[in-house]
Amino acid sequence: MTHKLQTLLVAGATGLVGHEVLRQALALPGLKAVYPLLRKPPGHASPDARVQPRVVDYTRLPALPHADAAVCALGTTIKVAGSQAAFRAVDFDAVLAFGRAAQAAGVHRFAVVSALGAGPRSSVFYNRVKGEMEEALRGLGFGSLVIARPSLLVGDRAALGQPVRGAERLGLLLGRPLTPLIPPLWRPIDAEVVARALLRALQSDTPGVQVLDSAQLQQ
């Protein structure tokens, strides 16, 4: 059964997946308003009046507009953040702060972009923080929590004004010719596909926690 999304909060709307979530959400029937959370004012107003940006500081989030669903696509890398502590401040602290604020705004359905290999006991710092983040969100008790664990993301970061990630570029150069031979779980995945899967999962409103790995997202 499909449940319409009428109001949607989006954190990380300027990133690869968040930008696609925003774009695709506007094509959903019945959508009345989408609230992208931004760290600084947008350069220009959206031509669509349903897009109502909110400029926020994730360390002191204000009360958010009421919404029936939320997507969190916040994320960085240790290289971009500058340190492990700065990375954790985004990928754990800011995500959890958004989760709590969304819940206070009446959100019942919450979706988050994590990473393939995420686990709270992983020996890899990046994956461990992602796993701890997932665990913390589970503890908030959303009626429906969707956790996406994509593999290497494909998208034009430069067009969004984001730094191009060297590891992603190298992985795509090496992996693209071999894509048919790579198991679906490990294949590079387009941000557009991840966004579509998240919105569909939110519309299904399946109770409890859904963990979608990269192979499931591709489907």
C-alpha positions in Angstrom: 0.0 0.0 0.0 1.3 3.5 -0.9 1.0 6.4 1.5 1.3 9.8 -0.1 4.0 12.2 1.1 2.5 15.6 1.7 5.2 17.3 3.7 8.9 16.3 3.8 12.0 17.4 5.6 15.3 16.9 3.8 18.7 17.3 5.5 21.8 17.3 3.2 19.7 18.6 0.3 22.8 20.1 -1.5 24.6 16.7 -1.7 24.3 14.0 -4.3 21.5 12.0 -2.8 19.8 14.9 -1.0 19.6 16.9 -4.2 18.0 14.0 -6.0 15.5 13.4 -3.2 14.4 17.0 -3.4 14.1 16.9 -7.2 12.2 13.6 -7.2 9.9 14.6 -4.3 8.6 17.5 -6.2 7.2 15.1 -8.8 5.3 13.1 -6.3 1.5 13.5 -6.5 0.0 15.2 -3.4 3.2 16.8 -2.2 2.4 20.1 -0.5 5.7 21.3 0.9 9.3 20.2 1.2 11.7 21.8 3.7 15.4 21.5 2.8 17.7 22.3 5.7 20.6 24.4 4.6 23.7 25.7 6.4 23.6 28.9 4.5 21.0 30.8 2.5 20.4 29.5 -1.1 21.9 31.5 -3.9 18.5 32.0 -5.5 14.9 31.2 -4.7 13.3 28.0 -6.1 10.8 28.5 -8.9 8.6 26.0 -7.0 6.7 27.6 -4.1 6.5 24.2 -2.4 10.3 24.4 -1.7 10.7 26.2 1.6 14.3 26.2 2.8 15.3 26.5 6.4 18.8 27.8 7.3 20.0 25.9 10.4 22.9 25.2 12.6 22.9 21.5 13.4 24.5 22.1 16.8 21.4 24.2 17.8 18.5 23.0 15.6 15.4 25.1 16.0 11.9 23.7 16.0 11.2 22.3 12.5 8.0 22.6 10.5 5.6 19.8 11.0 6.2 17.0 8.5 5.0 13.4 8.0 8.4 12.2 6.7 12.1 13.1 6.6 15.2 12.1 4.6 18.7 12.5 6.1 21.4 12.6 3.5 24.0 14.3 5.6 27.6 13.0 5.2 31.2 14.0 4.7 34.6 12.3 4.6 37.5 12.6 7.1 39.6 14.3 4.4 36.9 17.0 3.8 36.0 17.4 7.4 39.7 17.6 8.5 39.7 15.2 11.4 37.9 12.2 12.8 36.2 14.4 15.4 34.9 16.8 12.7 33.7 13.8 10.6 31.8 12.4 13.6 30.2 15.8 14.3 28.5 15.6 10.9 27.9 11.9 10.3 26.8 11.1 13.9 26.0 14.2 15.9 24.2 16.2 13.1 22.3 13.2 11.9 21.1 12.3 15.4 20.2 16.0 16.1 18.1 16.0 12.9 16.5 12.7 13.8 15.4 14.1 17.2 14.2 17.4 15.7 12.3 15.6 13.0 10.6 13.4 15.5 9.6 16.5 17.6 8.1 17.9 14.3 5.8 14.9 14.1 7.8 12.8 11.7 6.7 9.2 11.7 8.7 8.0 8.7 12.4 8.6 8.6 15.0 7.6 6.0 18.8 7.9 6.3 21.7 7.3 4.0 24.4 5.2 5.7 27.1 3.2 4.0 27.9 -0.3 2.9 29.8 -2.1 5.7 28.3 0.1 8.5 28.5 -1.5 11.9 29.0 -0.2 15.4 31.8 -2.7 16.1 33.6 -2.3 12.8 37.4 -1.9 12.9 37.1 0.8 10.2 36.4 4.2 11.8 34.2 5.4 9.0 32.0 2.3 9.1 31.9 2.3 12.9 30.6 5.8 13.1 28.0 5.0 10.5 27.0 1.9 12.5 26.8 3.9 15.7 24.6 6.4 13.9 22.2 3.7 12.7 22.0 2.3 16.2 21.3 5.7 17.7 18.5 6.3 15.2 17.0 2.9 16.0 16.8 4.0 19.6 14.6 7.0 18.7 11.7 4.6 18.0 10.4 5.9 14.6 7.3 4.1 13.4 9.1 3.5 10.1 12.9 3.8 9.8 14.6 3.2 6.4 18.4 2.7 6.4 20.1 2.8 3.0 23.6 1.3 2.7 24.8 2.2 -0.8 28.2 1.3 -2.2 30.2 3.8 -4.2 27.9 6.7 -5.1 27.8 7.9 -8.7 26.9 11.6 -9.4 28.3 14.9 -10.5 29.6 16.5 -7.3 31.3 19.3 -9.2 27.9 20.4 -10.7 26.7 20.8 -7.1 29.7 22.8 -6.0 31.1 19.9 -4.0 34.7 18.7 -3.9 35.2 15.7 -6.1 36.2 12.7 -4.0 39.4 11.1 -5.2 38.5 7.6 -3.9 35.2 7.8 -5.8 36.7 8.9 -9.0 39.4 6.2 -8.9 36.8 3.6 -8.0 34.6 4.5 -10.9 37.5 4.6 -13.4 38.6 1.1 -12.3 35.2 -0.3 -11.8 33.1 1.0 -14.6 34.5 -1.3 -17.3 34.0 -4.2 -15.0 30.5 -3.3 -13.8 28.8 -6.4 -15.3 31.2 -8.6 -13.5 30.8 -6.9 -10.1 28.2 -8.4 -7.7 25.2 -6.1 -7.4 26.1 -5.4 -3.7 29.4 -3.8 -4.6 28.6 -2.1 -7.9 28.8 1.7 -8.0 25.3 3.1 -7.6 23.7 6.3 -9.0 22.5 8.8 -6.4 19.3 9.0 -8.4 18.6 5.3 -7.8 19.3 5.7 -4.0 16.9 8.7 -3.8 14.2 6.9 -5.7 14.4 3.8 -3.4 14.3 6.0 -0.3 11.1 7.8 -1.4 9.4 4.6 -2.4 10.3 3.0 1.0 8.9 6.1 2.8 5.7 5.8 0.8 5.3 2.2 1.6 5.4 3.2 5.3 6.5 -0.3 6.4 6.5 -0.5 10.2 9.8 -1.1 12.0 13.3 -0.9 10.5 14.2 -1.6 6.9 17.9 -1.9 6.0 18.4 -1.7 2.2 21.9 -2.7 1.0 23.2 -1.6 -2.3 21.9 -4.6 -4.2 18.4 -4.0 -2.8 18.6 -0.3 -3.7 19.5 -1.2 -7.3 16.3 -3.2 -7.5 
